[in-house]
Structure formats: C-alpha cells, structure tokens
Amino acid sequence: MSKIESKGFDFVGKAPVLGGISLFLVITSLIFLGVRGISYGIDFAGGTEIQVRFKEQVAIEKLRALGESQALPGVSVQGFGDGVEYLIRFQTVQKATEKETNEHQNQLVAKLRTSLDQEFAAQGPEYRRIDSVGPQVGAELKKNSMLAVFYSLLVILIYVALRFDFKFAPGAVICLFHDAVITLAIFVAVGKEVNIPVLAAILTLIGYSLNDTIVVFDRIRETEGNHRGQDAAKVINKSINDMLARTLITTGTTFVSAICLMVFADGVVSDIAFALTIGIFFGSYSSIFVAAPLIIVAEKLRAMTEVKA
Amino acid sequence: MESLKWRLSLAIFGVLLMVVWFAPNVLNTEKVWWPSKQKLNYGLDIQGGLHLVLGVNIDGVMKESATRLSAVLSSQMEKEGIAGVSVKIKDAASGEFEVVLPSDDAKAKVTAFLETNYTNVLQQMSASGSVLVYKYYENYAMEFQSKILDQAIETIRNRIDEFGVAEPSISRQGTNRILVQLPGMADAEKAKSLIYTTAKLDFNIVEERDPAELAGWIAEAEKAGNYALGTLKYSEYVNRLNTDLAGKLPEKTQILFEKAENVQALEDGKIPILVRTDTNLSGDSLNDAFVGYDQYGKPEVAIRFNALGAARFKEITGKNLQRRMAVVLDKVIKTAPVIQAEIGTGEAVITLGGSRDRQKSLDEAQMISTSLRAGALPAELEQLEERRIGPSLGSDSVKKAEMAGLIGALIVIVFMLLRYKAMGVIADVCIGLNIFSLISLLTSLGATLTLPGIAGIALTVGFAVDANVLVNERIREELAKGGNFLFAVREGFHRAFSAILDANITVASTAVVLLYFGTGPVRGFAVTLLIGIVTTLFANVFLSRVIVDTLMTKFGVKKLSV
C-alpha cells in the first residue's frame, strides 16, 4: 500500500466552490424552466407543421395573410431566410370529443393545402414536410418519454450501486440530472422547442455524460484498491489527475466532432449535436467536479447514519 | 499467447462476416451472386414518405356486436323452446348482459343453453331471482378486440396492395392503433385516400312510396332544422334526416338517395327512396367482386356471394318477387332493379346509373369492385398522427449530416495519428471497422436507419474514440512507470477494459429502457446505440488487441510508438 503524494491539481478542494456554482445553476435552471415553462413542440403538444418550398420567392406577408384568412388557430409563419422556404404551423383546437378534434385538425390541413395550391400555383409549392399530431398521441408520447428517462436513471442507479459501491450511485445519477436540467434550460433559453429530436439529444447527452462518469469512477475504484485506508479526497484527486490526459483528449475530440455536426448538419442531427456540445462540456465537468466529490458526501452520510444506528 | 490463434481466427471470421453483410449495400445482388441480399433500410425521415397513426374504434364494434348478440340470444332460445326470455344489455362496451327469466323453471334451461352454446364466450356473473347476469370472458373480449385490429390491418394492407405501393409497412401499435408507413409521396397520397374509403355494401328491399311525398317530408325537415346536403356531409345529412323523420316513416325503414340521371354529384340532383332496414344482407357475405360489361358494353360490377350470402340472397329474392331491391354503397343507392325471379346462383350485378361518360363509369366500377373485394373495414378509423416528408428534405439532411460526420471524423483521425503514431493508426483502422461493422449489423438485422439513428452512430464514434484513448493513455502511463512495452500493452488493455465494459453496459441498459418505452425516433436511436456498443467492443477493444498482439508475436515487432 503506497502512500499518495499530493501532486497535481486539487480537484476535490475546488469542489465546494464549484459544487455551489453547480447547485446554483441547477436551481436557476429549474426555476427558469418552471417560470418560463417548457414550450413543447407538436410532437408532445399536438398541432400541425407544414414546411413548404416554392420555386420562386414568395413574400412572407402573403403566407401570413393566407393563414389569417383561414382562421387557423395560433398560426405562425417562419421563413428559412431564402424567401422560398417557409414553415407554417398552427395549434390543435380541443373539441368536444377526441374524434372531432382530430377531424377538425385534418380538415384544417386539407383546407390550407388546397388554398396554398390555388393561390401560389404559379410558384409551384412543394411540400417538404407535413407533420400533424393529434393531442392523444402527443400526451402519450410525453408520458412514455418521461417514463423512459425516469427508468433509465433508475437502471443506472441500480447498476452503479451493484457494480461499484452504494456510495458511487447517488453521484452518478445526480450528475446526470445536473447535466440534463442545465442542457434543457439552455435549450429553452435559446428558444428551441422540446420535440422528440430534442429528447433524443438529451438522451444522447445522458449517454455521453454517463460514459464519462463511469470511466472516472472506474479509475477511483482502482486507485482505492491500491491505496486502501487513504483519505478519499487524495484518492479522488490522484485518480482524476492520472487520467487528465484521457479526459481532455476524449472531451476535445468528441467536442470537435459535435461542433462539426452542429455547424454543418441541419435539423434533427444539428439539434442533437447542439445538445452534445453543451453536454460534453457539462458531462466532463460534472464527472470531475460533481460526481466524484459526491462520493465523499455519500460516504460521510453513510458514516453518520451508521454512528446514529 | 496460445489463444492468439483462436482470437485471430475469430477476428478474421468476424470481419469477413461484416463484409458479407455490408456488401449488398454497394453490390448489385441481382447480377452478382452474394450470400446475403438484405440492404439497409432508410427511415421515412431520410427517404421521404407518409407516416400515419390510425386509431381503430374497437369500442364501437364491441357495442355493435353486443347489441347483435342480445337480439340473437332471445330468438335462439325461443327456437330451443325456452320462450319469453328477454336479454338486455347492461354494459355494451364490456359485453355485460342481463337475462330476465319469465319463470324460475327456465333458469336451469337457460343456464344449460348458454353453457353449451357459449362455452368460452359468456360467463355467469350472478344469478339472483329471475335475473341472470352474464359477461364476456376476459379472454374472449381480448381475442375479439385483437381480431378486429388484425382484420383492420389486413383490410388496409389489401387496399394498399391493390394500388401497388412499394414496400408498405402496416403494423399494430398498442391495443387499438395501426401504424402505416408508406415510402414515396405520390403513391402515399393515393393510398391514403384509399385507406379512408369505407365501402359498406348493403342490399335493401325498397318500400314503394310516391317520391313527391318523400320529397315533401324532406323539404319540411330541412326547413325545420335549417340544413341541407352540402352544408352537411352526406352521411351526416342522411342520419339527421332519418332521425328527424322517424315519426313519419314506417317502422324499420329509412330514406336513402340515388343520384339523378345526368348529374355530376348528389348535391345537384337526388332521388329519395324509402328502403327497409331489416333486409340483412351486406357486403360481408361477398366472395368476389369484379368489373363486367352489360349487353351494350356498359361497365357494371359483378358480385358473387359466399354460401351463406347466396342462401340469404335466394331467400330474399324469392320472398320479394316484383319488388325492387336497392344496392346501397356507403348509404348511396347505386341501383334498384325489380326482382323478376328467385336468384339461386348467388351471383348478381350492380349496374351504374347516371353518368354517360364511359371512362368515368369504368373508373367507378373499378373503384367499387376494388373496395368491395378488399373488404369493408370492420371498425371506424380515426387519424391520430400524420407525418409526410418530401424526398428532397431527407436526402438534403443526410448529405449535410454525412459531410459533417466526415469532417468530424477526419479531424479525429488526424489527431489520433499525431498523438499516438503507430497505435493511432491501429485506433483509426479500428474506428473505421467499427462504423463498417455497425452498418453491416444494422443491414443484416433489417433495422431502419433514421436521422436520430445517425446521431446514435455519432455517439458510437465518440465512445469508440474514448475506448482507444483510454487504452493508449494507460499504455503511456505504464511505460512512464518504466515497464517494458509488452507489459504496458497488457496492462493498458486489461485496466482500461473494466472502465470500457462498465461504461458500455450502463449505456446499453439505458438504451434497452429507451427501446422499451420509446416510440419511433427514440427507438431508432436506441437500436443504433445498442448495436454500436457491440461493435465498439468488437472493433475497438477486441480487434485492436488482436492487431497489436499479432504484430508483436507474428511479425516480431518489439515496440510500437504510442
């Protein structure tokens, strides 16, 4: 059993300060999400989106006027910047029965398409995408997605507790929660709607952050085995320092790839890459500054309850 | 190192298998013989197409069948000599009946009758005094519901197949939903309209009335309720009219309309006809329907009944000589010929009145016979979700994502080379093999690649790079401690393995949860992630070790730069 020399950066020593910042960020994010509210996209809230492209430029006002004249509920028209491609979206109106709600929505879509075809016949509208989601499907998707996130966190908690030690488990899950909440808040803050792709993005981030945390934990477990009875803070510091090169390289390479995807790809892939870019940063940060120090907290808590018992 | 021979063979076998599975994506397997034919499927978000989620009104069918059963039960029991039993519906949706006995003596007989004839259908719930309560067995109800859903799927498939859409996918979603996925926009449009064509065929005996009298009643009702055909859909209009006129019309009759001659649509001219609703012969009893021609070459629809239908048809035609029989398609009377003789052959024709345009009549005849042949839908459909992706959008996204992925991969590859030199080359080769294997496995499993799936591939590459970085950094660490290269390599792989394995298992378990709870795109993501974990372990852990070991033992390489 060799003694650990105190060299390298004192990560655990910085934990109280950074932990405070993290706690502040998570609470701010939660309050922000609570006050601002998550704006769900049509996948979860129901509604219709029609992405249409014209052969030549069409003024956005004309499309807005068309939307108004059709009395589409909560209609909005958004351009893609080139004057030929637009996204028209409107909400679902709740009717007496689900069936009527769905029929009403389908009628609105059909009516809008007919008038687009008629009024802009010269500009040759091409429908790039039509998404129309009824309210029941949306509500169900929302429920299933929440369940999916909840159960995946539960599975991680159990696996980490069994494979490592109980003291590792809270750190892993709290760290994922930390990353997911902050990323979600950033998503909402930059005005992105929460849709299935965004959900997939958050899941990607959870996957990435989890990978990172487990790698750090593995190293702590190994160092712990070699230096039994040593101060936990020293063990953790040594582990993180020993693998700092790996953490920086992996973070760096994946960060660069994610930025490439975010900048050059579009749509779903870009959204997912955006979450990854944020997630890689917070994932690496939280594995080191949140998950690892929490092992000490969990250990202390356990010692306290054991003394009491 | 004895096991190296085995590991090397396994590695070569694995890579060959991947080549076999991957090749159909680039080879023309129709011209060149190749053991595997499966190609990679692209999701609708990539290749474009129509995605529909339909709700099936199973409750409606359950109610309808309960109503029918209650009527059948009392008449059946009467035939068995148990008179005076009345069967009431308590709860139609779950199939709960109340059997009210005329006297206590009948109790044993009714119980015995129901037990022998409805063994697996009805379950006695309670028997107090002269009232017996029966309910569908849970199993029966579930099977019944599942059958309705299957039948609806079958019907939709038949209808779409008639129009020859390439590779439609029609599947069940949950207990009361159907997911229809049709690649390609143009066909999808046509197919969608066909899905919603409910072709319900009925044969009704006509109750002769003076059309002027009927027209008078109709005008009155329209005025009183302030509605007309045109403001209401036809089916709604007919329902409304018959409800309003219920007091005036004779029992068990309703007014339906025939299109007047030489008009385009029912709105322009319609002839009211009073028909009996108790004729009890419908399109379910058909065996076949096809386009035929009358003696003047005018298109008509020829129909052939099944055995049961033929018997019923014979009975009806025999009983109603010289009366008119209306052929009703979706509540519109197509034709109403006078029955000249009893028809025992089980064959009949539907002549199409109205239009003089031959092409139009031919189209109509084809449409009717297709709808009849493909069968009527057993339950009402309701559209819950519709997504259409134009083909250009998907391919644009894929091109951009591919380019972005390539740029990202290039940067990573160059970096690995600079940082790890010889070991970097091996890492790069393994990352390449990883992506290759991932696509091979996706292909061979018949999985569908969607845009979230591509994100899953991106994440896999991230994990793969991490695996190699972990190993190589560990080797460097061990070398720095002063170990020889052989020892460092062994330690590097051995130590890094536990971290890689744990990380991959946790990620895999979340992927399994996503696969179970997720829908559509989330599942596509989970599938690629799961397969990606397998290929990462294969390529970046197993293969890279085999390559290093082989170089050192077979080719006498003493040290690789790292």
Interface residues (C-beta under 8 A of the other chain):
Chain A: Q51 R53 E98 K99 N102 E103 N106 V109 E126 Y127 R128 R129 I130 D131 S132 V133 G134 Q136 V137 L141 N144 S145 L147 A148 Y151 S152 V155 I156 Y159 V160 R163 F164 I196 P197 L199 A200 A201 L203 T204 I206 G207 Y208 L210 N211 I214 V215 F217 D218 R219 E222 D242 M243 A245 R246 I249 T250 G252 T253 T254 V256 S257 A258 I259 C260 L261 V263 F264 A265 D266 G267 V268 V269 I272 A273 L276
Chain B: D45 V53 G55 M185 E382 Q383 L384 E385 E386 R387 R388 I389 G390 S392 L393 D396 S397 K400 A401 M403 A404 G405 I407 G408 A409 I411 V412 F415 M416 R419 L451 P452 I454 A455 G456 A458 L459 V461 G462 F463 V465 D466 V469 L470 E473 R476 E477 R495 S498 A499 D502 A503 N504 I505 T506 V507 S509 T510 A511 V512 V513 L514 Y516 F517 G518 T519 G520 P521 V522 F525 L529
